[in-house]
């Protein structure tokens, strides 16, 4: 789970990681095949560690419930 979160977060900061995520998401490449490529895993970790985790903008569940109440 942490790996997929790192991959998703890193995709917001690095175009190459975004390309890999789209390749996996569109079922062109299996996740294990993508991660086994030379340098992919290392680059994802490098980018994920260099930036704060990406947080989707907008209210969280509790804030949304308050807005709707």
QUIBELQUI-V76833 format. One record per residue. N is the residue number from 1. D_CENTER is the distance of its C-alpha to the mean C-alpha in Angstrom with 2 decimals. Layout:
n=N d_center=D_CENTER
n=N d_center=D_CENTER
//
This chain:
n=1 d_center=10.75
n=2 d_center=9.78
n=3 d_center=8.45
n=4 d_center=6.09
n=5 d_center=5.07
n=6 d_center=5.24
n=7 d_center=3.52
n=8 d_center=0.40
n=9 d_center=3.56
n=10 d_center=5.19
n=11 d_center=5.07
n=12 d_center=6.99
n=13 d_center=9.35
n=14 d_center=10.14
n=15 d_center=11.60
n=16 d_center=11.93
n=17 d_center=8.36
n=18 d_center=7.99
n=19 d_center=11.14
n=20 d_center=10.16
n=21 d_center=7.39
n=22 d_center=10.29
n=23 d_center=12.73
n=24 d_center=11.41
n=25 d_center=11.00
n=26 d_center=14.49
n=27 d_center=15.92
n=28 d_center=17.23
n=29 d_center=16.06
n=30 d_center=15.68
n=31 d_center=12.74
n=32 d_center=15.41
n=33 d_center=16.91
n=34 d_center=13.89
n=35 d_center=13.24
n=36 d_center=17.03
n=37 d_center=17.33
n=38 d_center=18.71
n=39 d_center=16.49
n=40 d_center=13.04
n=41 d_center=12.32
n=42 d_center=14.08
n=43 d_center=12.34
n=44 d_center=8.78
n=45 d_center=10.66
n=46 d_center=12.73
n=47 d_center=10.32
n=48 d_center=8.49
n=49 d_center=12.15
n=50 d_center=13.52
n=51 d_center=11.90
n=52 d_center=11.85
n=53 d_center=8.97
n=54 d_center=8.09
n=55 d_center=10.50
n=56 d_center=11.22
n=57 d_center=14.73
n=58 d_center=17.67
n=59 d_center=19.66
n=60 d_center=18.67
n=61 d_center=20.76
n=62 d_center=23.74
n=63 d_center=23.95
n=64 d_center=23.78
n=65 d_center=26.58
n=66 d_center=28.63
n=67 d_center=28.28
n=68 d_center=29.43
n=69 d_center=32.25
//
